[in-house]
Structure formats: structure tokens, C-alpha cells
């Protein structure tokens, strides 16, 4: 049975039994798959389950190393192999049309490779749900509040903009001076 794992990986608690007798020449090779300690971030639009692509998060490791990742089309990003010690994760760039969620999530990976969340969430910046999944990994569900967005194409918004543009342009046409005849 494994009793100590590499830093950033969980202990595999499976017990392996091998029968050894006088006829045993070699021991069978035992392959133990290492499971990394990880954090998964899922980015949502406020009040919905609509995932958001393009949010950039920054992870500061216990050794001070900083790494940034961006949520993909599924709204997810994952850091694996988290070292023991204190970590910080924060959003540094929100998708276009959304406000930045300014919460900083501080957590610790213990000597037993367990994750403990140390910070509190300020919902004024947006909600963050921090949970530990069945494997013992941290899952952060982060919401961004909707900010200023340009009207989407189609619908009555674009029609209003086009009509306004035509009126402004046509007014300019009628302001031309008519040529006058000069008798000299």
C-alpha cells in the first residue's frame, strides 16, 4: 500500500497483495496510477447555467509562481498537480460585456493532499460556489455580472439605429445651398 505520494498527487490507498512462496523467482510489477490534486473553474453568466468562454484566471502557487489560463468553449479551465501549501486564484480578465468578479479564492493543499478553502466570498463582486468533489478536488463555480453590451444584430435595436442614421444623413442633404446667379 502506498503511504506517501509525490507532492501534488494523492495517495493511492489501494492495497495490493502478492503471494510469495519458495517457487517465486520474481515479483509481479505493480502499476499505481497517480491522481493529481486539482482545481477546476467553471465560469457562468450571472443567475444562469450559461457557460462563458474567454475569462482569464490567475493562479499563484505556494512557491510564488504565477500562471494564467483562459476558460474554453465549455467555460472550464483546470490546474493539475497542485503542490502542498497556500494557493490563490482570481479572475484577471472578464469576457466582453461582463464585469470582473474580484473575489480572490485562497486555499491550502495540506500534507495529506487535502484541499481546505481559507477565504470568504464577497457576493457584491459576484457569486462563487466553492465545493470539494468526491475525488477531493476543488471546484469553483464563478459568476460574472452582465455589464454594458452593444445591441445584438437583428431585432428592433438595429432597425432603430439604421433609421436614425438615414434621418441624420438625409437632413444633411437638404442643407445644401442653392446656387445663386450673380449678375455681373
C-alpha positions in Angstrom: 0.0 0.0 0.0 1.3 3.5 -0.9 1.8 5.6 2.2 3.4 8.7 0.7 2.9 10.2 -2.8 4.6 12.8 -4.9 3.9 16.4 -4.0 0.8 17.4 -6.0 -0.6 13.8 -6.2 -3.0 11.9 -4.0 -2.0 8.7 -2.1 -3.4 5.6 -3.8 -5.0 3.8 -0.9 -5.5 0.5 -2.7 -3.9 -2.5 -1.0 -2.0 -4.9 -3.3 -1.4 -8.5 -2.2 1.2 -10.7 -3.7 1.7 -14.3 -2.8 5.3 -15.2 -2.2 6.5 -18.8 -1.7 9.5 -20.9 -2.3 8.8 -21.1 -6.1 8.6 -17.3 -6.6 11.5 -16.1 -8.7 10.3 -12.6 -9.4 7.7 -10.3 -8.0 5.0 -9.1 -10.4 5.2 -5.4 -11.4 2.5 -3.3 -9.7 1.4 -0.2 -11.7 -0.1 2.5 -9.5 -1.8 5.3 -11.3 -1.2 8.7 -9.7 -4.2 11.1 -9.3 -3.2 14.8 -9.3 -4.6 17.3 -6.8 -6.5 19.8 -8.9 -8.8 22.8 -9.1 -11.5 23.2 -11.7 -13.0 26.6 -12.5 -16.4 26.8 -14.3 -17.4 30.2 -15.5 -21.1 31.2 -15.7 -23.2 34.2 -16.6 -24.9 35.6 -13.5 -28.1 33.8 -12.5 -27.9 31.2 -15.3 -26.1 28.0 -16.2 -24.8 29.6 -19.5 -21.1 29.0 -19.5 -18.7 31.8 -20.5 -15.7 31.4 -22.7 -12.8 33.9 -22.5 -12.4 34.6 -18.8 -8.8 34.7 -17.7 -7.9 33.4 -14.2 -4.5 33.7 -12.4 -3.2 31.0 -10.1 -0.4 31.9 -7.6 1.3 28.7 -6.3 3.0 28.4 -2.9 6.4 29.0 -4.4 5.2 32.3 -5.9 5.0 31.0 -9.5 2.1 32.7 -11.4 0.2 31.1 -14.2 -2.8 32.4 -16.2 -5.4 30.2 -18.0 -8.5 31.1 -20.1 -11.8 29.3 -20.0 -12.6 27.5 -23.2 -15.8 27.0 -25.1 -17.2 24.8 -22.3 -16.5 27.6 -19.7 -13.9 25.4 -17.9 -10.3 25.5 -17.0 -8.2 23.1 -14.8 -5.0 23.3 -12.9 -3.5 19.9 -12.0 -0.7 18.7 -9.8 -1.1 21.4 -7.1 1.8 21.5 -4.7 1.3 21.5 -0.9 0.9 24.9 0.6 -1.2 28.1 0.2 -2.7 29.0 -3.3 -4.6 31.9 -4.7 -6.9 32.1 -7.7 -8.5 35.2 -9.1 -10.2 36.4 -12.2 -8.0 38.9 -14.1 -10.0 39.4 -17.3 -13.7 39.0 -17.8 -15.3 38.2 -21.1 -16.5 41.1 -23.2 -19.8 42.5 -21.8 -19.3 41.3 -18.2 -17.9 42.8 -15.0 -14.8 41.2 -13.4 -15.5 39.0 -10.4 -12.9 40.5 -8.0 -13.1 37.7 -5.3 -9.7 36.1 -4.5 -10.0 32.4 -3.5 -7.3 31.3 -1.1 -7.0 27.6 -0.3 -4.4 25.3 1.1 -3.2 21.8 0.0 -2.3 20.0 3.2 0.4 17.5 3.8 -2.2 14.8 3.2 -3.0 16.4 -0.2 -6.4 17.6 1.0 -7.8 21.0 0.0 -9.1 23.5 2.5 -10.7 26.8 1.4 -9.4 29.6 3.6 -11.2 32.7 2.1 -14.7 34.1 2.2 -16.7 35.1 -0.9 -17.9 38.7 -1.2 -21.1 38.3 -3.3 -21.0 42.0 -4.1 -18.4 41.1 -6.7 -20.4 38.1 -7.9 -21.1 34.7 -6.6 -18.6 31.9 -6.3 -19.6 28.4 -5.1 -16.6 26.5 -3.7 -17.1 22.7 -3.3 -14.9 19.7 -2.9 -15.8 16.9 -5.3 -15.9 13.2 -4.5 -12.2 12.8 -5.5 -11.2 15.6 -3.1 -10.6 18.3 -5.7 -11.7 21.9 -5.5 -14.5 23.0 -7.9 -15.1 26.8 -8.2 -18.3 27.9 -10.0 -17.8 31.6 -10.7 -20.5 34.0 -11.9 -19.9 37.3 -13.7 -22.4 40.1 -13.7 -23.6 41.4 -17.0 -22.1 44.7 -17.9 -22.6 47.1 -20.8 -23.3 45.2 -24.1 -23.8 46.6 -27.6 -27.1 45.7 -29.2 -27.0 42.4 -30.9 -27.6 42.3 -34.7 -31.1 41.9 -35.9 -34.3 42.8 -34.0 -35.7 46.2 -33.5 -32.4 47.6 -32.0 -30.6 47.5 -35.3 -33.7 48.9 -37.1 -33.7 51.9 -34.8 -30.0 52.6 -35.4 -30.4 52.3 -39.2 -33.5 54.7 -39.2 -31.7 57.2 -37.1 -28.7 57.1 -39.4 -30.8 57.6 -42.5 -32.6 60.6 -40.9 -29.3 62.2 -40.0 -27.8 61.7 -43.4 -30.9 62.9 -45.3 -31.1 66.1 -43.2 -27.6 66.9 -44.3 -28.7 66.6 -48.0 -31.3 69.4 -47.6 -29.0 71.8 -46.0 -27.0 72.4 -49.2 -27.1 75.9 -50.5 -28.7 76.5 -53.8 -26.5 78.3 -56.3 -27.5 81.9 -56.9 -27.0 83.8 -60.1 -24.7 86.7 -59.8 -25.3 89.4 -62.4 -22.1 90.9 -63.4 
